[in-house]
Amino acid sequence: MRSLLALLALSAGCALPVVSAGTFLPAGDLQKGQVHVSLSMEAGRVLAGPSDVPDRTVAPQTSKWEVLTWVASDASIRWQVLYHLAFEAQVKLSNPISPFTPALVGGALGARLRLYDLQQGEGLAFEIGTRFVGVGVEQELVRSQDGRTQTDLWKYRAFGVEVPLIATYRVSPQLALTGSPFLRAYWIRAWHETFQADGTEMLNRLQWTPVLAAGLGASIAMDFGAIQVAPGCALELATRAGPQAPTKLIVEPGISVGVRF
């Protein structure tokens, strides 16, 4: 698999990760000037794969690129620039479960607006976020049969926006419970090119197609000094790219590990 870097200003299928486990980190934790850096990993949060391209020649070997065979991971930084406003940036990685090799595929820029703050460091807090995401991926499969060789090349481009509402109840300085309903709207384009040894080439395209999703994420944040560990899970009802693609319910477990300073 070869991956292409997408535009950072733009940032479940195949190798196009979207919302990350870091989306559901607690609201109200950061004070003005503080920074939170985290690494997140989530299974099954993907957008489109070879079977989504309108093509009847998809090889069985591409099954490793379909839903639930990928892990989306990312590195995020969140800066509380004002009392009510935080900026965030994210580098997106993606990797198949086998072989487990991360690849740079895109990024995101966004912000969080604090609607209601913790009282004396505990209780409820609410934030609403907006994130613009861009992803680009290229995958290659070389297959041989009866002395013939064919190269299959898939290319994906996606951009969109994510809007989570983050609601947190901080039980104590060491424990916070977070629920996050979210909406996502994406546009995806894909190509499937085949190259045969005799020079024959074929091309199938999925033109820009909307991918819509709504879901609910939940996490439990445990603080060990400056280190925060937040396992969580999301349930997402998502349309699939491609003509007449069915809507699917996707379960996406994940974990985030971060440091606040």
C-alpha positions as CSV (number, residue, x, y, z in Angstrom):
1,M,0.0,0.0,0.0
2,R,1.2,3.5,-0.9
3,S,-0.3,6.5,0.8
4,L,-0.6,10.1,-0.2
5,L,-0.7,13.1,2.1
6,A,-4.0,15.1,1.8
7,L,-4.5,18.8,2.5
8,L,-4.4,19.5,6.2
9,A,-7.0,22.2,5.8
10,L,-9.6,19.8,4.5
11,S,-9.6,16.2,7.3
12,A,-16.8,2.9,8.5
13,G,-14.9,0.1,3.7
14,C,-11.2,0.9,3.6
15,A,-8.2,3.1,4.3
16,L,-9.9,6.4,5.0
17,P,-10.0,7.1,8.7
18,V,-12.3,9.8,10.0
19,V,-13.5,10.7,13.5
20,S,-11.0,9.5,16.1
21,A,-11.2,8.3,19.6
22,G,-9.7,11.7,20.6
23,T,-12.9,13.4,19.6
24,F,-14.5,12.1,22.8
25,L,-11.9,13.4,25.2
26,P,-13.4,15.3,28.2
27,A,-14.8,18.8,28.0
28,G,-13.8,21.4,30.5
29,D,-10.4,20.0,31.3
30,L,-8.1,22.6,29.8
31,Q,-7.5,26.1,31.2
32,K,-6.4,29.1,29.1
33,G,-2.9,28.5,27.8
34,Q,-2.8,24.8,28.4
35,V,-2.0,22.2,25.8
36,H,-3.2,18.5,25.5
37,V,-1.2,16.1,23.2
38,S,-2.6,12.7,22.5
39,L,-2.3,9.5,20.5
40,S,-5.5,7.7,19.6
41,M,-6.3,4.4,17.9
42,E,-9.7,3.1,16.8
43,A,-10.8,0.0,14.9
44,G,-13.3,0.0,12.0
45,R,-13.7,3.7,11.4
46,V,-13.4,3.8,7.6
47,L,-15.1,5.4,4.6
48,A,-14.8,3.4,1.4
49,G,-13.0,0.3,-0.1
50,P,-12.6,-1.5,-3.4
51,S,-16.1,-2.9,-3.3
52,D,-17.5,0.6,-3.2
53,V,-16.2,1.4,-6.7
54,P,-18.7,0.4,-9.4
55,D,-16.6,-2.5,-10.8
56,R,-17.3,-6.2,-11.1
57,T,-13.6,-7.2,-11.3
58,V,-12.7,-6.7,-7.6
59,A,-10.3,-9.5,-6.6
60,P,-10.9,-11.6,-3.4
61,Q,-7.5,-10.5,-2.2
62,T,-8.9,-7.0,-1.5
63,S,-10.9,-8.2,1.5
64,K,-8.1,-7.0,3.8
65,W,-9.0,-3.5,2.8
66,E,-12.7,-3.7,3.7
67,V,-14.6,-2.6,6.9
68,L,-13.2,-3.8,10.2
69,T,-9.9,-4.8,8.7
70,W,-8.3,-1.4,9.3
71,V,-7.2,0.6,12.3
72,A,-7.5,4.4,12.3
73,S,-4.9,6.2,14.4
74,D,-3.8,9.8,14.8
75,A,-1.7,12.2,16.7
76,S,-3.5,15.3,18.0
77,I,-2.7,18.6,19.7
78,R,-5.3,20.8,21.4
79,W,-4.5,24.3,22.6
80,Q,-6.9,26.3,24.9
81,V,-6.2,29.6,23.3
82,L,-9.0,31.4,25.2
83,Y,-11.1,30.6,28.2
84,H,-14.0,29.4,25.9
85,L,-12.1,28.5,22.7
86,A,-9.6,25.8,21.9
87,F,-7.9,25.0,18.6
88,E,-6.9,21.5,17.5
89,A,-4.8,19.9,14.8
90,Q,-4.5,16.3,13.9
91,V,-2.3,14.1,11.7
92,K,-4.2,11.0,10.5
93,L,-2.6,7.6,10.1
94,S,-4.1,4.4,8.8
95,N,-2.9,0.8,8.8
96,P,-4.2,-2.7,8.0
97,I,-4.4,-5.2,10.8
98,S,-2.0,-7.4,8.8
99,P,0.6,-6.2,8.3
100,F,0.3,-3.6,11.1
101,T,2.2,-0.7,9.4
102,P,0.9,2.9,10.0
103,A,0.8,5.2,6.9
104,L,0.3,8.9,6.7
105,V,-3.0,9.6,4.9
106,G,-4.2,13.1,5.9
107,G,-5.1,15.5,8.6
108,A,-7.6,17.8,10.2
109,L,-8.0,21.3,11.7
110,G,-10.7,22.3,14.1
111,A,-11.9,24.1,17.2
112,R,-13.9,23.5,20.3
113,L,-16.2,26.1,21.9
114,R,-16.9,25.7,25.6
115,L,-20.6,26.2,26.4
116,Y,-20.6,25.3,30.1
117,D,-17.7,24.9,32.4
118,L,-16.9,22.7,35.4
119,Q,-17.8,24.0,38.8
120,Q,-14.8,23.9,41.1
121,G,-13.1,21.3,38.9
122,E,-16.1,18.8,39.0
123,G,-19.6,18.4,37.7
124,L,-20.9,18.9,34.1
125,A,-19.1,20.6,31.2
126,F,-20.3,21.0,27.6
127,E,-18.3,21.8,24.4
128,I,-19.2,21.8,20.8
129,G,-16.6,21.1,18.1
130,T,-16.1,21.5,14.4
131,R,-13.4,19.8,12.4
132,F,-12.5,20.0,8.7
133,V,-10.8,16.8,7.5
134,G,-8.9,15.8,4.3
135,V,-7.7,12.3,3.4
136,G,-6.0,10.7,0.4
137,V,-4.9,7.1,0.0
138,E,-3.5,5.0,-2.8
139,Q,-3.4,1.1,-2.7
140,E,-1.8,-1.4,-5.0
141,L,-2.4,-5.1,-5.5
142,V,-0.3,-7.2,-7.9
143,R,-1.8,-10.6,-8.7
144,S,-0.8,-13.4,-11.1
145,Q,-2.8,-16.4,-12.5
146,D,-2.0,-18.8,-15.4
147,G,1.2,-16.9,-16.3
148,R,-0.6,-13.6,-16.5
149,T,0.0,-10.6,-14.2
150,Q,-2.3,-7.7,-13.4
151,T,-1.8,-4.7,-11.2
152,D,-4.8,-3.1,-9.5
153,L,-4.5,0.4,-8.3
154,W,-7.2,2.1,-6.1
155,K,-7.1,5.8,-5.3
156,Y,-9.3,7.6,-2.8
157,R,-9.8,11.3,-2.0
158,A,-12.2,12.6,0.7
159,F,-12.9,15.8,2.5
160,G,-15.6,16.8,4.9
161,V,-16.7,18.2,8.2
162,E,-17.4,16.7,11.7
163,V,-19.5,18.3,14.4
164,P,-19.4,16.6,17.8
165,L,-21.2,17.8,21.0
166,I,-19.0,16.8,24.0
167,A,-20.8,16.4,27.3
168,T,-18.6,15.5,30.4
169,Y,-19.4,14.7,34.0
170,R,-16.2,14.9,36.0
171,V,-16.7,12.6,39.0
172,S,-13.3,13.5,40.6
173,P,-10.0,14.9,39.5
174,Q,-9.0,11.3,38.5
175,L,-12.2,10.3,36.7
176,A,-14.5,11.8,34.0
177,L,-17.4,10.3,32.0
178,T,-18.0,11.6,28.5
179,G,-20.8,11.2,25.9
180,S,-20.5,12.7,22.5
181,P,-23.3,12.7,19.8
182,F,-21.9,13.7,16.5
183,L,-22.7,14.3,12.8
184,R,-20.4,13.9,9.8
185,A,-20.7,14.9,6.2
186,Y,-18.1,13.7,3.7
187,W,-17.5,13.7,0.0
188,I,-15.5,10.9,-1.5
189,R,-14.1,10.1,-4.9
190,A,-12.4,6.9,-6.0
191,W,-10.7,5.4,-9.0
192,H,-9.8,1.7,-9.8
193,E,-7.2,1.3,-12.5
194,T,-6.0,-2.1,-13.8
195,F,-2.8,-2.6,-15.8
196,Q,-2.1,-5.9,-17.6
197,A,1.3,-7.2,-19.0
198,D,0.1,-6.7,-22.6
199,G,-0.4,-3.0,-22.0
200,T,-4.2,-3.1,-21.6
201,E,-5.5,-0.6,-19.1
202,M,-9.0,-0.2,-17.6
203,L,-10.4,2.6,-15.4
204,N,-13.5,2.7,-13.2
205,R,-14.5,5.8,-11.2
206,L,-16.7,6.6,-8.3
207,Q,-17.5,10.3,-8.8
208,W,-17.8,12.7,-5.8
209,T,-20.4,11.0,-3.6
210,P,-21.7,12.1,-0.2
211,V,-21.1,9.9,2.9
212,L,-23.4,10.9,5.8
213,A,-23.2,9.6,9.4
214,A,-24.6,10.2,12.8
215,G,-23.6,8.5,16.0
216,L,-22.8,8.5,19.7
217,G,-19.4,8.1,21.3
218,A,-18.6,7.5,24.9
219,S,-15.4,7.3,26.9
220,I,-14.1,7.0,30.5
221,A,-11.1,9.3,31.1
222,M,-8.7,8.2,33.9
223,D,-6.0,10.7,35.0
224,F,-2.7,9.5,36.4
225,G,-1.0,12.7,37.2
226,A,-0.3,14.5,33.9
227,I,-1.1,11.4,31.9
228,Q,-4.7,10.7,30.8
229,V,-5.9,7.3,29.5
230,A,-9.4,7.3,27.8
231,P,-10.8,4.0,26.5
232,G,-14.1,4.4,24.6
233,C,-16.5,3.3,21.9
234,A,-18.7,4.8,19.2
235,L,-21.9,3.6,17.6
236,E,-22.4,5.1,14.1
237,L,-25.2,4.8,11.6
238,A,-23.4,5.6,8.3
239,T,-24.2,5.6,4.6
240,R,-21.7,4.0,2.3
241,A,-20.1,5.5,-0.8
242,G,-21.2,4.1,-4.1
243,P,-24.6,3.7,-5.9
244,Q,-27.4,2.1,-3.9
245,A,-25.0,1.4,-1.1
246,P,-26.8,0.3,2.2
247,T,-26.7,2.2,5.4
248,K,-24.7,0.4,8.1
249,L,-24.5,0.4,11.9
250,I,-20.8,0.3,12.8
251,V,-19.3,-0.4,16.3
252,E,-15.9,1.3,16.8
253,P,-13.9,0.7,20.0
254,G,-10.9,2.9,20.6
255,I,-8.4,4.3,23.1
256,S,-6.6,7.6,23.6
257,V,-3.5,8.3,25.7
258,G,-2.6,11.9,26.3
259,V,-0.5,14.4,28.3
260,R,-1.7,17.8,29.5
261,F,0.7,20.6,30.3
